[in-house]
């Protein structure tokens, strides 16, 4: 019998013949998937971000069985998920401030001053110099600064589920310690949310 989807933030059951591991993350708190192969991580992320499972694959997101959802349901579910790519996923032509603002725009009625106060508070709370970082283009950022900028961009929208890809990849010891604070910072902001680290199989 299939396990119930209720209370599950991320459930991924690949076809048995692929030899991939099952991922089943309960709602709430901070979690790690365990080590995933590059191919499984890619296939799972594709399914999650498209809100569409591959054939013979079960996908549960935020307690919802994804298979069979209509387009409106998929879109609504996708809006509740934040994704932090390993490289930050920033646009090279925009500075940190512009990258952070791009997804939300101002069509939601949020004033720029309110957004700026929120962003400055998050960056300062994670030990960054907001004024210096926000003016940087990605080409001038360290790997950690790219991840931090991407994290703030995501956290600003308060998603119910955050997936962080190889959060500590490419970071030095001090930076890894700083990145380790992202889940707690997110949960302080979104107490009912779920933060999931997708760990790479190549990680030490």
C-alpha positions in Angstrom: 0.0 0.0 0.0 1.3 3.5 -0.9 2.2 5.7 2.0 -0.3 8.6 2.6 0.6 12.0 1.2 -0.8 13.9 4.2 1.9 15.7 6.2 4.5 15.2 3.4 6.4 18.2 2.1 8.3 16.2 -0.6 7.7 12.7 -1.7 9.5 11.2 -4.7 9.2 7.5 -5.6 11.1 6.7 -8.9 10.4 3.6 -10.9 12.0 0.6 -9.2 14.0 -0.4 -12.2 16.0 2.8 -12.1 17.8 1.9 -8.9 17.2 5.4 -7.4 16.5 6.0 -3.8 13.1 7.0 -2.5 12.8 10.5 -1.0 10.1 11.1 1.7 10.4 14.3 3.7 7.8 15.2 6.3 6.4 18.7 6.5 8.0 21.2 8.8 11.6 21.8 9.9 14.9 21.3 8.2 15.9 18.1 6.5 18.6 16.5 4.2 17.7 14.1 1.5 20.8 12.0 2.0 23.3 11.6 -0.8 21.7 11.6 -4.3 23.3 10.8 -7.6 23.6 13.7 -10.0 21.1 12.0 -12.3 18.5 11.4 -9.6 18.8 14.9 -8.3 18.3 16.3 -11.8 15.3 14.1 -12.5 13.7 14.9 -9.1 14.3 18.6 -9.5 12.8 18.6 -13.0 9.7 16.8 -11.7 9.4 19.2 -8.8 10.0 22.5 -10.7 7.7 21.4 -13.5 5.2 20.0 -11.0 4.9 17.0 -13.2 6.2 13.5 -12.4 7.9 11.3 -15.0 6.1 8.2 -16.1 5.7 5.6 -13.3 7.0 8.1 -10.8 5.1 9.2 -7.7 5.5 12.9 -6.7 4.0 14.5 -3.6 4.4 18.2 -2.9 3.1 19.9 0.2 0.7 17.1 0.9 -0.7 17.0 -2.7 -0.4 14.1 -5.1 0.8 15.8 -8.2 -0.2 13.3 -10.8 -3.5 14.3 -12.3 -3.4 18.0 -11.3 -4.7 20.4 -13.8 -2.6 23.4 -15.0 -4.1 25.8 -12.5 -3.3 23.5 -9.6 0.2 22.9 -10.8 0.8 26.6 -11.1 -0.6 27.3 -7.6 1.6 24.6 -6.1 4.7 25.8 -7.9 4.2 29.3 -6.5 4.6 27.8 -3.0 8.1 26.3 -3.7 11.4 28.1 -3.6 14.5 26.6 -5.3 18.1 27.6 -4.4 20.5 26.3 -7.2 24.0 25.3 -6.3 25.4 28.3 -8.2 22.7 30.7 -7.0 21.1 31.0 -10.4 21.6 34.7 -10.6 21.3 36.8 -13.8 24.8 38.1 -14.7 23.6 41.4 -16.0 21.8 42.4 -12.8 23.4 43.3 -9.4 22.3 41.6 -6.2 19.5 44.0 -5.4 18.0 43.7 -8.9 18.3 39.9 -8.8 16.5 39.8 -5.5 13.7 42.1 -6.7 13.2 40.5 -10.1 10.9 37.6 -9.1 8.5 39.6 -6.9 8.4 42.9 -9.0 6.1 45.5 -7.5 2.8 44.3 -9.0 2.0 42.7 -5.6 1.6 46.1 -4.0 4.8 46.0 -1.8 6.6 49.3 -1.5 10.3 49.5 -2.3 11.1 50.9 1.1 9.4 48.0 2.9 11.2 45.4 0.6 14.5 47.1 1.2 14.1 47.1 5.0 13.2 43.4 4.8 16.2 42.5 2.5 18.7 44.6 4.6 17.5 42.9 7.8 17.9 39.4 6.3 21.4 40.1 5.0 22.6 41.8 8.2 21.1 38.9 10.2 23.3 36.5 8.2 26.5 38.6 8.8 26.7 40.3 5.4 27.3 44.0 4.6 24.0 44.8 2.8 25.1 48.0 1.0 28.2 46.4 -0.4 26.6 43.1 -1.5 23.5 44.6 -3.0 25.6 46.7 -5.4 27.6 43.7 -6.7 27.2 42.0 -10.0 27.4 38.2 -9.8 30.9 38.2 -11.5 32.3 40.0 -8.4 30.6 37.7 -5.9 32.1 34.8 -4.1 30.2 31.4 -4.3 28.8 32.1 -0.8 27.6 35.6 -1.8 25.8 34.2 -4.8 24.1 31.6 -2.6 23.2 34.2 0.0 21.7 36.6 -2.6 19.7 33.7 -4.0 18.5 32.7 -0.5 17.3 36.2 0.3 15.5 36.3 -3.1 13.7 33.1 -2.2 13.0 33.9 1.5 11.5 37.3 0.6 8.5 35.4 -0.9 8.1 33.1 2.1 7.5 29.9 0.2 6.1 26.8 2.1 8.9 24.6 0.8 12.6 25.5 0.0 14.9 23.1 -1.9 18.6 23.9 -1.6 20.9 22.2 -4.1 24.3 21.4 -2.7 24.2 24.2 -0.2 27.8 23.9 1.0 29.3 23.1 -2.4 32.3 25.3 -3.3 32.5 26.9 0.1 35.3 27.3 2.6 34.9 26.3 6.3 33.8 29.7 7.4 31.4 30.0 4.5 30.0 26.6 5.1 29.2 27.6 8.7 27.5 30.7 7.4 25.4 28.7 4.9 24.4 26.3 7.7 22.4 29.2 9.1 20.1 29.5 6.1 17.6 26.8 7.3 17.2 28.3 10.8 16.8 31.8 9.3 14.2 30.5 6.9 12.3 28.7 9.7 12.4 31.8 11.9 10.7 33.6 9.0 8.4 30.8 8.0 7.8 28.7 11.1 5.4 26.3 9.3 7.7 25.9 6.3 10.1 23.1 5.3 13.7 23.5 4.2 15.3 20.6 2.4 18.9 20.3 1.5 19.6 18.1 -1.6 22.9 16.6 -0.9 25.3 15.6 -3.7 26.7 12.1 -3.8 30.1 13.5 -4.3 30.0 15.4 -1.0 32.6 14.4 1.6 
